[in-house]
């Protein structure tokens, strides 16, 4: 029996609810006709994936969007498509994470990009005016690590970089594929859906502490 010492949170779908239709609408307005194929709630495709895995820079992404659309689109308009993907953050969730951080190491592991994280790292992120890094001990982000969930390598990286043991770690994600990968690596897991609440996290911790 191993006591839970660490909690690893996903970002989109767990910390922040997603509004894919709004993002699709915005990118279609910009002229990206196949955006529904490219923009996935769990793992992007095409140039959107390249941005999230860090194989192209933010600046090169802007250039590719302009090339695809044949338009000289302003950076702020491209950024808005990513912002439209995200619903307003629930401050209660963030306050709950702060309470958890008094007893556990709390980490973020996300397939994300520089555009989204530039916003998240600003005071615009939360109703309290605090950036996302205020609420977590560390952020582990796909575009910086050069790999994405559910690839097992990203789990190995967080184990090493954060100095955590998977059997002492609760991994919370809304993707079944990511949860399956976490289980393969030995993490305790919580598949988080729209029907779930953060109050269930401590129930999961208690459950895993008794098996």
Secondary structure, DSSP 8 states (H G I E B T S, - for coil): -----EEEE-TBTTTB-B-HHHHHHHHHHHT-TTHHHH--SSS--HHHHHHHTTSS-HHHHHHHHHHHHTS---HHHHHHHHHHTB----HHHHHHHHHHTTTSEEEEEE---HHHHHHHTSTTSSTTS--GGGT-SEEEEHHHHT--TT-HHHHHHHHHHHT--GGGEEEEES-HHHHHHHHHTT-EEEE--TT--TTHHHHHHHHHTT-
